Amino acid sequence: MRMRRFLLASAIAVAAIGMPAAATTVAQAQPTSSTNPWNVTVVRFAPGTTRDQMYAAVKASGGVVTTDLSKIGALAVVSTNGAFRSDVKGNSKVKSVWLDKWISVGEPDSSGAAATTGSPQLGSPGTDPVPDPWHNLSSFAGETNPEGILQWDDNRMNVPAAWATTLGDRTVRVAVVDSGLDGSHKELAANYDGQDSANTIPCNVLTRQFGPGLGEKDCSSGDTEGHGTWVGSRIAGAVNGFASNGVAPNVTVMGFKTLSTTLGGGLTTWIVDGMIRACDADADLINMSIGGYDDPVLNADDYMLWVDAANYCRARGTAIFASAGNEHVRVNRTTWNGLAGVGQVDSGPEGIADIIPGTSVAENDYRGLLEVPAGVPGVVMVSATNNAIAPQPASVDPAIKWPASAVGARDQLTYYSSYGSRVDLAAPGGARKFNIPRYDGGAGDILYGGWGTLGALTANGEICQDPSLASFLTFACFKVNGAAFGWLQGTSMSSPNATGVAALTLAAHPELQGDPNGLLAKLRATARTNMVNLTGPNDPANKADSTTSGPCPTGWCHLDFRHPIRFADAYGAGMVNAGAAVR
């Protein structure tokens, strides 16, 4: 079974951008692998090997360290020695050697992301100050609906009730391991810890070894893409009467930039380095709105590197939250390689992702793969829920109607969210195309139920600027008084929602700081369970008419009254409940 790429777990798509040609300087090795442009190699050492011994072994074989993971017994290395891997394997202290995994920023939810023909166009990223033509100023202020049009997800998680007890505390430290953070954004500036934030992309070593390739955007400390800023703002955005807020607006947030905007992704070692640095910076919580899959045979070493990083952090009292994934596949809780709590994709038909028109079953076959990081033992896997069900799906033929028994049903598992016994908790992620309302109680022509969830973006980031995202930008990005915001959907959004609730819980219960198991137990025990899921599995044999009149998996297009996904597989213990968790 082939390796699967890694994905940002949001609905926006960022096309991978090819690496510029390396400088043809004498003695410089040229990048040759499309999945790892520099052929970065990971060297794992036997237990008890000192850092000095690790470096000596690499140097003796002609290697240069790019990322130091010696705290978990490994180094990432590049070399101009074509025989480096075989040479270093000859060292008695070397346990294994493999090519680092590339994490592509892909299109996990493109099936519902493209704008519908004839939809009103949002203002350009530079438009001020009206947010967009579908929201007037009174609705933007939340005056037309008691839930507020922009952040319906707060009420679903009972956040207003929690705020009567706590808005969070600066002593609670949250790390966002992602594309970085825009610490100057109005929603993040007050809570941003720039001193402990870091960029783990080894620009200096790679450009020195291979010449230009990583752009200025990648080597800066801030977020030049936007995804990380959105995630951070959903966790810790300020309550300032302006545009959006975070779930825990008084906690401290750090950003660890682990993904390249220029190249559309990053390496496993960059992300793992971000985890280690976050834990060394005393993070109470890590949010990872990214995801990927390892073949249990071909990529066992890569998976174990994730395991070692998670164990390192948990031993230091850090709880890790991660997205369940947008493939809508079943992820089972299993034992693998002696490890309990591993998330492995089902080997049956529910292990095949949504078959997007134009792609083959083989391209969407995840059966038997190990999910990372959400499927790593000890990591909290969060599935995504939508807003509500309306008489007809948004942006489809009006003739397609939901049965009366489904209308108004809220908090369904989204059509894209993965599910299964490995899921720990659920949180809102939004869903704008299927099994969501066209109108959900808003005033006038307000489609707030049909959007994803709201957060801050980087004004000049790729989400708001890249022409390749034109179809997505008709909904994703707008500005208010110069500050960028956007509606996004995906398990990228559900994970920070849950992380925000966890941050409030730690503020109210400081005795749980440093106790990841105790924190998860608290969140599970207080989770809301009054939902009835009607979303079906993605079974290729279970067809229904799609919006294009072609065959489409039921889980993608419609509710399924015959065999909906059971509660525990859709929601884990239930929807995170901030009001109950802080008591």
N, C-alpha and C positions, 0 to 999 in steps of 0.2 A: 504494500500500500504506500502511495506516495506521500511525501510531506505536505502539510497544509500550510498556507501562509497565515501570518498573524494579522489581526485586524483591529483598528480602532472600533470600539463597539458602539458607534453612533450611526445615525442614518445618513449623515453627509458623506459624500464620496470625495476622496482626494486622489486624483490620478497620480500614479507613481511617475516621477520625472526622471528621465535617464541621467546618469552621472556624466558630467562633462569629461572629455578625454583627459587622461592624466598627462602631465608634462613628460616629454620624451627626453628625460635627463639621463645621462650615463649612470648605470648601476641602480636605477630605480625600477623595481618590479612593477608591472602594469596590472591593474585590476582585471580579473578574467571572469569572475563569477557574477551572473546577473542577480543571484539571490544573496550574494555577499561580495560586494564589489572589490574588496581588498583581500579576499581569502583570509579573513581573520580566523585564527585557529584557537580553540579553547584547549588548554592543557590542565587536566585534573591530576592532583598529586595524592600520594598515599597519606593517610592520617599520620600526623606527627612530623611532617615535613615543614621545616621553618621557611619563613618568607625569603630569607637570604638564599637558602638552598633552592627554592623555586626559581628565583631570578638567575642564579648561577646555571641551572640546568637549561633554561631558555637561552641565555647568552652563549653558552657553549655550543648550542646547535644553530646559532646564527639568527636568533629571534629577538624582536623588540617588543616589550610589553606595551599594549595599548590600554588595557583596563586591568586594574589590580583587584582581583577578587580573592586575595590570599586569605582573607578572614574566613572564607568558606572553602579554602583549599584549591583554588584555581587561578589561572591567569589567562587573559586574552592576549594573543600575540600575532604580529605580522612578521614576515621574513622575506628576504630576497634569496634565501637558500631554497632552491626547488625541492630539496630532500629534507626540509626541516622536520616534517611530521615523522618520517621514518627515523631520523636522527634522534629526535627528542624522545621517541618511544624507547630508545635503547637505554635511557637513564632508569636506574632501578627505582627511583622515587616517583616516577611517572606512572599513574594508574590508567589513564585513557586520554586520547587525543581526538578531537573532531572539529569539523568546520562549523563555525558559529552560525546560528539560525538567523535569517533575515525576517524582519517583521514588516510586511507590506501594509501600508495604509490603504485599505480597499473599500469595496462597496457592499458592506454587509446587509444593507437594507434598501438597495436601489429599487426594489420592486414597488415600494410605496413612496419613493422619494421624489420622483420626477414631477414637475409641475404639470397640472392638467391644462390641456389646450383651452384657451379662452379665459383662464384665471386672471384676475387683476394682477398687475405687476406691482410689487412692492417698490418703495422708494429706493433709489440707489444707495450704496453704503455711505455716500456723503450727504444724503438728504437730512435736513434739520428743519424744525424739531419734531414734526409729526411722525409718529412711529411707522405707520403705513396706512394705505387707503381703507383697509378693512377694519380699522380701529380708530374711532374718534377719541377726543381728549377725555370725555366723561367715562367712556368704557375703559380707556387706558388707566384711569385713576381707580378703577374698580367700583365706580359709583352705580353701575347699571346691574350689578349682580352681587349678592352677598359673598360669594366665593371669590370674587375678583376674576377678571377675565384672563389675566396673564398667568397666574400661578395657582391653578386649580389643584395642583398636586399637594400643596401645603395642607389644605383641609382634609385631603384623603389620608394623610399621615398624622392628622390630629396635632399639627404643629402649633396652631394658635393656643390650644390648651396648655401645651408644654411651656410656651413663652410666659405664661402666668407664673411659672416656677423659675425658669432660667432662659436666658438668651445665649447661654454658653459662657465660657470663662477662658481668659487668655492662657491659663495654665494647661488647657487642653490643646494639644498640638497635632495638627492634621497635615499629612504629606500627600500631595497630588503627584503621582508618578505618571508622566504624560508628555505633552508637547511643551511644557513649561507654563509659567504664569505671567500675565501682564500685571505686575505689582503696582503699576501706576493707575490702573483702572479705578474709576470712582467707587466701584463696588468692592474692591479688594485692598485699596491702599492702606486703610486703617488696620487691617488684620494681617497684612503680608509680612512675613519674616524673610527679608532678602538676604540677611547674613548667613543663614543656614541653607538657603535654597542653592541649587547647583545645576550645572550643565554637565551631564555625564558623557556627552559625545566627545571622543578623544581627538578633537580637531588638530591640535598641535602635532601629535604623533603621526596621524594619517596624512596630513598635508606635507609634513616633512619627508615622509617615506615615499609618497606617491605623487606629490604635486597637487595642484588645485583640484577640487572635487566637492568638498563640503563648502557651501556658500556662506556668505557673511551672516545670513539668517540663522544658520545652524550653530554658528560659533558664538552667537550672542547669548546673554543670560536669560533674556525674556522669551515670551511666547510669540512666535512669528506665524503660527498656524491658526490658533484660536480654540482648539478643542480643550486644551488644558485649562485655559482661562474660564471657559464655560463651566467645566467641572468644578473648579475651585470656587467660582461665584455661587454655584448651587449649594455648596457646603457652607461657605463662610461669607457670602456677600452681605454687605452692610444693610441695616434697616435705616435708610436715610430719606425715605419719602420719594425716592427716585427710581423709576423703572422696575427694578427687581430687587429681591432680597435672597439671602441664603437661609438655609434651614437653621443653622447655628451661627448667627451673625456676630457673636462676640468671641469666637475661638480664633486661635492663631493658625494660619495656613502657610505652608511652604510648598514651593514648586521644584520638581526635579525633572529637568528637560532631558528626555531619553530618546526622543524621536526626531529625525531629520525632516524638516519641511522641504528642503531641496530634493531629497531623494525619495520622499514619500514613505518613510518608515525608519527602522533602526534594527539593531542587533539585540539578541537576547542578553548579551553581556552588558550592554548599555542600560537596559531596564533593570536587570538584577543589581547592577552597581547603584542605580537610583534607590532601590529598596534598601540596600545596605547602608547607604549614606543617610537615608531618612531615619532609619532605626538608630544609627549612631548620633543623630541630631535629636534624639529623645522623642520621636514621633509616637503619639499614643495610637494613632490611626493612619493607615495608608489606604488611599483609594486608587484602584487600577482599572480605569475604563478602557481597557485593551483586552484582546483575547486572541488565542491561537490554538493550534492543535499539534501534538507530537505523535508520530507513529511509535507504538510501544516497542518496536524492534529497532527500527532505523534511528530513532531519535531518543532512545532511552537515556543517554547521557545528558542531553539537553533538558529533559524532564527532571532529572535528578538535580540539576543545577538550580532549577526553580524550587524544588523541595528544600535544598540546602539553604537557599535564601529565605524562604518562608520560616524554616526552623530557626535560623539566626535571629530573625525579627521577633518571632513569638517568644523566644527565650529571653528577649529584652523587654517583653511586655507589650509589644505592638500588635494590634489587631489589624488584619488585612481584609479589605472588602474589594470584590471584583465583579465585573459584569458577567452574567450568565452566557452572553453571546446572542447574536442576531440571526443565527442560522435556523432557528425553529426546529432543532433536533432534540431528541431525548438524550439526556446525560445521566447515566446511572452512577450511583454510589457503589464503589466496588473495592476490592483489595487487589493490588497489583505489586509485584516485586516485594512482597512482605509489608506493603504500606496500606493501611486502612484509610477510607475516606477519599479515595482517588475518584475523580470524575472522568468516566469513560463513555464515549458516545455509543449508543445502542447498536448492536450488530444487525438488527432487523431493518424493516423499511423506514422506521422513524429515525434512522441514522442518516437518511438522505435529506439534504436541505431543500428548501423551496426551489423548484426548477424554474428559474426565470427564463422567459422566452428568449431563445437564441443560445441557450447553454444546454449542455448535455447532463445526463444523470451522473456520469463519471466525474464531471467537474464539481459536482455538489455532493459527492459521496464522502461522508465523514465517519462512516461505520468503523467502530473499534478504536478510533483515535482518542488520545488523552488530552483533555482540555487544560490549557494554561492561560493565566494563572488561577482562574476561578476553580478549576478542578484539582488544584494542589491541596493535599491534606492540610487542614487548619485554616484555609482561606474561606471567607464567607462568600458564597455564591448568591447573587441577587438577580432574580428575574424581573421582568418589566410588565406593568399593567397600563391599561388605557383609561380614557375618561369615562365614556358611557356609550350605550347603544341607542341610535336614533331610528326612526322608521325606515330610513334608507341610508346606505353607506355614503360617505362624502365623495363627491366627484365621480359618481358613476351614473349609469342609466337610471332615471327615476322609476323605471318599471321594476327594478330590483328592490323588493321590500323585505324587511325583516318581519317575522311573525310577531304578532302583538305581545306574545309572552316574553319576547326578548327586549322590547323597547324600554329604554330607561335603565337597563341593567348596567351597573357601573363596575369598574375595577376588573374587567376581564383581562386574562393573559393576552398580551398583544400578539398579533399575527406573526411577528418576527422573533419573539423571545424564545430562547431555548428553555427547556423544562426538564423535569425528571427528578429522581430521588436524591440527586446531589444538590438540588436547590435548597438553600437555607432559609431565605426570606424573600419577600417581594416588595417592590416599591414602584411608584409611578415612573413610566418611561415615555408615555405619550404614543399616539398612533394616529396618523393623519389621513390615511386613505381607506382602510377597511375597518370594519367593526368599530367605528367611531361615529359620533353624530355630526351631521352637517350643521345643525343648529342645536344647541344644548342650553337653552334658557337665556342666552344673551339677548341684548336689545338690538333690534334692527338686523342688519346684515353682518353679524359678528360670528366668526367661525372659530371661536376660541376652543371649542371642544374638538375641532378637527385639526388642531395643530399639535405639535409636540409639547415640550416643556421649555420654559424660558430661562435664559441665563445670559451672562455677559460674554462678549467676544472681543477679540483684538481688532481694533479698527482697521489696521493695515495688514491683517493676517490673511492667510490663503483662503479661509472660508469666505471672507468678504471681498476678495480681490481676484482670485484665480478665474480667468475666463472659462476654463474647462468645467467650472462648476455652475455655469450660467443657468441651467435648468433647476439647480438646487437653490440658487441665490434668489429666485423669485419668491422664496418663502423664508430663507434662513437668516438674512442679515438686514438690520436697519440701525439707524442712529437716533439718539436722543441727545440734543445739546452736545454733540461731538463724541459721545460715548457709544460704543457699539454693543448691540444686543442681538439675540437671535433665538428662534424656536428650533429646537432640535429634537429628534426622537431616537430612542434606542436604549439598549441596556447600559450604554454609556451614561445615560441620564438616571436610570434607576439606581445604579451603584452609588453615586454621590448623594442621592436622596437618602438612602439607607445610612451612608456614612455620616451625613448631617444629623440624623436621628441618634446615631451612636455617640456623636460628639456632645449633643445635649444630655444624653444619658450619663456620660462621664462627668459632665459639669455638675449634674445633680447628685451623682453618686461617685465621689472621688475615690471611694474605696475600691472601685472597679478599675481604676487606672492601673495598668500593669498586669491585668488579669483578662487576657483575651477570651478564655473559656467562660469566665463569669459574665463578661459583657454579652457574649452571644447568648448565653442562657437567659439573661435578663430580657434581651430583645425578643427571643423566641417565646418566652413565657407571657409577654405582654402584647404580642402581635394580634392584630385584628383578624377575626376569622368569619365575619358575617358576609363573605362574598360567595357567590355560586358561579363557578367558571363554566362557560359555554364554548370556549375556544377549542377547536379540535386539533388533533395531531396532524403532522405533515406526512400523510401516507400517500405515496404516489398512486396507489390503487383506488384512492377515495377522491373522485373527481367532482367538480362542480363548475358551472359556467363562470367564466371570468369576465372582467369588464371589457375584454376584447373578443368575447364570444368563443374563446378557445378553452381547452381543458386547463384546469388549475387546481392544485391541491386544496382541499377544503380548509385546512388550517391557515392558508394564505388568504383566501378570499371570503370565507363565510364562517359563521358559527356552525357548530356541529351538535345537533340534538341527539344523535344516535350514540356517539361514544366520545363525549368531551373529555379532555384531559382532567384527571382527578385532582382534587384540591391540593393534596400534599405535593404532587408533582408540578403543579402550576405555581404554587405560592410558598412551598416549604412549610414553615410554621405559620405563615400568614403575612399580612401587610404590616410593615413597621408602624408602630403606634407611639409617637413621641409623647403624647399626653400621659399614657399609661406608663411608659418606660421611665419617666422622670420622677414618678411618685415613689 
